């Protein structure tokens, strides 16, 4: 029970002090669950992020689901999801009750304009870290760059890109197994 409460508190802190949503939460989640608490191994965390991005729903919630379940099963899942989502829910209720009527205030507009660059930086950090963890280098940079161009500039739906790459991955693995089987 102590671990379940600790998991709730960890994800509650992450949810309460992260502006910018899922990608901005990644470095905090990674530091907490991999480095500080050692609940998840680094390579397992990278796999969780990949699956969480592919699954429907918010990234941070998906990662909290996988972390909670891996560490403590269904009770862990419930505690991490509540921890990750409760602060946002409370903040949205509070902001909505105060924000109505002041959204066009120049000071409020300036505050939001000031927050935007910080959010961009918070999103860039996990992208760079994930690139290093995934061992993206000059040699294998072509695929991530091609995907970025397809999605960002050619406006190809990311779902089609993911599905296509899944099919290609399966074909490559099956082909490799077929070649390995014929050499024995």
MIKE-76596 format. One record per residue (C-alpha): residue number from 0; x, y, z. Coordinates in steps of 0.25 Angstrom, whole numbers, plus 5000, padded with zeros to 4 digits. Layout:
% residues N
(NUM; (X; Y; Z)),
...
% end
This chain:
% residues 184
(0; (5000; 5000; 5000)),
(1; (5012; 5009; 5003)),
(2; (5017; 5008; 4989)),
(3; (5004; 5010; 4983)),
(4; (5002; 5023; 4990)),
(5; (5017; 5027; 4987)),
(6; (5014; 5025; 4972)),
(7; (5001; 5033; 4973)),
(8; (5009; 5045; 4980)),
(9; (5020; 5044; 4969)),
(10; (5011; 5045; 4958)),
(11; (5002; 5055; 4965)),
(12; (5015; 5064; 4966)),
(13; (5018; 5062; 4951)),
(14; (5004; 5065; 4947)),
(15; (5003; 5078; 4956)),
(16; (5016; 5084; 4952)),
(17; (5017; 5082; 4937)),
(18; (5012; 5092; 4928)),
(19; (5011; 5087; 4913)),
(20; (5005; 5074; 4914)),
(21; (5010; 5060; 4911)),
(22; (5023; 5063; 4904)),
(23; (5027; 5073; 4914)),
(24; (5024; 5063; 4925)),
(25; (5034; 5053; 4919)),
(26; (5047; 5057; 4925)),
(27; (5040; 5058; 4939)),
(28; (5034; 5045; 4937)),
(29; (5047; 5039; 4932)),
(30; (5055; 5045; 4944)),
(31; (5045; 5040; 4954)),
(32; (5042; 5026; 4950)),
(33; (5055; 5022; 4944)),
(34; (5066; 5030; 4951)),
(35; (5060; 5034; 4965)),
(36; (5051; 5022; 4968)),
(37; (5057; 5012; 4959)),
(38; (5043; 5006; 4956)),
(39; (5046; 5005; 4941)),
(40; (5059; 5002; 4933)),
(41; (5063; 5012; 4923)),
(42; (5061; 5003; 4911)),
(43; (5047; 4999; 4917)),
(44; (5043; 5014; 4918)),
(45; (5047; 5016; 4903)),
(46; (5038; 5005; 4899)),
(47; (5027; 5010; 4908)),
(48; (5028; 5024; 4901)),
(49; (5027; 5017; 4887)),
(50; (5015; 5009; 4891)),
(51; (5009; 5021; 4898)),
(52; (5010; 5030; 4886)),
(53; (5004; 5019; 4877)),
(54; (4992; 5017; 4887)),
(55; (4980; 5026; 4887)),
(56; (4979; 5037; 4898)),
(57; (4989; 5046; 4905)),
(58; (5003; 5042; 4905)),
(59; (5006; 5045; 4920)),
(60; (4993; 5037; 4924)),
(61; (4997; 5025; 4915)),
(62; (5011; 5025; 4921)),
(63; (5005; 5026; 4935)),
(64; (4996; 5014; 4931)),
(65; (5008; 5006; 4927)),
(66; (5017; 5010; 4939)),
(67; (5006; 5007; 4949)),
(68; (5003; 4994; 4943)),
(69; (5017; 4989; 4941)),
(70; (5021; 4993; 4956)),
(71; (5008; 4989; 4964)),
(72; (4997; 4983; 4954)),
(73; (4983; 4989; 4954)),
(74; (4985; 4996; 4967)),
(75; (4997; 5003; 4962)),
(76; (4991; 5007; 4949)),
(77; (4979; 5013; 4957)),
(78; (4988; 5021; 4966)),
(79; (4998; 5026; 4955)),
(80; (4986; 5030; 4946)),
(81; (4979; 5037; 4957)),
(82; (4992; 5044; 4961)),
(83; (4995; 5049; 4947)),
(84; (4981; 5054; 4943)),
(85; (4975; 5059; 4957)),
(86; (4984; 5072; 4957)),
(87; (4980; 5075; 4943)),
(88; (4966; 5073; 4946)),
(89; (4967; 5082; 4958)),
(90; (4975; 5093; 4951)),
(91; (4965; 5093; 4939)),
(92; (4953; 5095; 4948)),
(93; (4960; 5106; 4956)),
(94; (4965; 5113; 4943)),
(95; (4951; 5112; 4936)),
(96; (4944; 5118; 4948)),
(97; (4954; 5130; 4949)),
(98; (4958; 5131; 4934)),
(99; (4944; 5134; 4929)),
(100; (4944; 5149; 4927)),
(101; (4959; 5151; 4927)),
(102; (4963; 5143; 4915)),
(103; (4965; 5156; 4907)),
(104; (4973; 5163; 4918)),
(105; (4986; 5168; 4912)),
(106; (4994; 5163; 4924)),
(107; (4988; 5149; 4923)),
(108; (4991; 5149; 4908)),
(109; (5005; 5153; 4911)),
(110; (5007; 5142; 4922)),
(111; (5002; 5132; 4911)),
(112; (5012; 5138; 4901)),
(113; (5023; 5137; 4911)),
(114; (5020; 5122; 4914)),
(115; (5020; 5117; 4900)),
(116; (5035; 5117; 4898)),
(117; (5037; 5110; 4911)),
(118; (5027; 5099; 4906)),
(119; (5035; 5098; 4893)),
(120; (5048; 5095; 4901)),
(121; (5041; 5085; 4910)),
(122; (5036; 5078; 4898)),
(123; (5050; 5078; 4891)),
(124; (5058; 5072; 4903)),
(125; (5051; 5058; 4902)),
(126; (5052; 5058; 4887)),
(127; (5067; 5059; 4888)),
(128; (5068; 5049; 4900)),
(129; (5059; 5039; 4892)),
(130; (5067; 5041; 4880)),
(131; (5080; 5037; 4888)),
(132; (5073; 5026; 4895)),
(133; (5068; 5020; 4882)),
(134; (5082; 5021; 4877)),
(135; (5078; 5031; 4865)),
(136; (5091; 5035; 4859)),
(137; (5096; 5040; 4845)),
(138; (5096; 5026; 4840)),
(139; (5081; 5023; 4843)),
(140; (5076; 5038; 4843)),
(141; (5069; 5036; 4830)),
(142; (5057; 5029; 4835)),
(143; (5053; 5039; 4846)),
(144; (5056; 5051; 4837)),
(145; (5048; 5045; 4825)),
(146; (5036; 5043; 4835)),
(147; (5038; 5057; 4840)),
(148; (5037; 5062; 4826)),
(149; (5025; 5054; 4822)),
(150; (5017; 5058; 4834)),
(151; (5022; 5073; 4836)),
(152; (5023; 5077; 4822)),
(153; (5016; 5068; 4813)),
(154; (5004; 5067; 4823)),
(155; (5004; 5052; 4822)),
(156; (4995; 5046; 4833)),
(157; (5004; 5041; 4845)),
(158; (4994; 5029; 4846)),
(159; (4998; 5024; 4832)),
(160; (5013; 5026; 4834)),
(161; (5012; 5018; 4847)),
(162; (5004; 5007; 4841)),
(163; (5013; 5006; 4828)),
(164; (5025; 5006; 4837)),
(165; (5019; 4995; 4846)),
(166; (5016; 4986; 4833)),
(167; (5031; 4989; 4828)),
(168; (5036; 4985; 4842)),
(169; (5028; 4972; 4841)),
(170; (5033; 4969; 4827)),
(171; (5047; 4972; 4831)),
(172; (5047; 4963; 4843)),
(173; (5040; 4951; 4835)),
(174; (5050; 4953; 4824)),
(175; (5062; 4952; 4834)),
(176; (5056; 4940; 4841)),
(177; (5054; 4933; 4827)),
(178; (5069; 4936; 4823)),
(179; (5074; 4931; 4837)),
(180; (5066; 4919; 4836)),
(181; (5071; 4915; 4822)),
(182; (5086; 4916; 4827)),
(183; (5085; 4905; 4837)),
% end
